[in-house]
Amino acid sequence: MIGIVDYGMGNLFSVSKALERLNAPYFISQYKCNLMDADALLVPGVGSFRDAMKVLDRTGLTELIQAFADTGKPVLGICLGMQLLFEESTENGQTKGLNLLPGKVERFSGKTAEGEAYKVPHMGWNKLRFTGESPLLTSLEEDYVYFVHSYYVKTNESGVLVAVGDYYDVEVPAIVGRNNIYGMQFHPEKSSDMGMALLRNFANLATERKTEE
């Protein structure tokens, strides 16, 4: 069963409906005791990095997510939830993240190295380019997914990059992962067949984990 972390800033309805369409069992909770019993954890998110971390820190969910990650069970962050997995963000001032993956979240500059202006936020359909291996990509081919974000991850460790999307001269980490920690910058629940297939592969990880226990 997938536990969806409810901290008041997630796209809970659309994510839960997507899991229902996949017949993937899930529950939504803000309680640490319930979430620790899940087979996998999903961290959604819409809004400000700083505001999200304030809520997670205040409610003890920061420690919960970190402790859950230490169990080896799968963790998936979506959109802001993916950004929270990293070390820190510059959004609304320097803010520490969950520190589960190496990297920093920064705002799109809005201007290429050649001086060409581009729109921020990055919004719309972009094609994924696979750059690494991950169980999330099982039986999948590169396809389009739907992005809505003004901040993106910068990391010096290419090993965490599973797929990227190009936005002007920025290579945007779109799917990340290391060990049992996974993230998707786009909205899989709004990304048609490709998004649903990615969520299905994550749900399969939860099932496999439960079978191993």
PyMOL commands that set and color helices and strands:
alter all, ss='L'
color gray80, all
select helices_A, chain A and resi 12-21+32-35+49-59+61-70+80-84+135-137+158-160+188-190+192-212
alter helices_A, ss='H'
color red, helices_A
select strands_A, chain A and resi 2-5+26-29+40-43+75-78+88-89+95-96+104-107+122-127+129-130+144-149+151-154+161-167+170-178+181-184
alter strands_A, ss='S'
color yellow, strands_A
deselect
rebuild
show_as cartoon
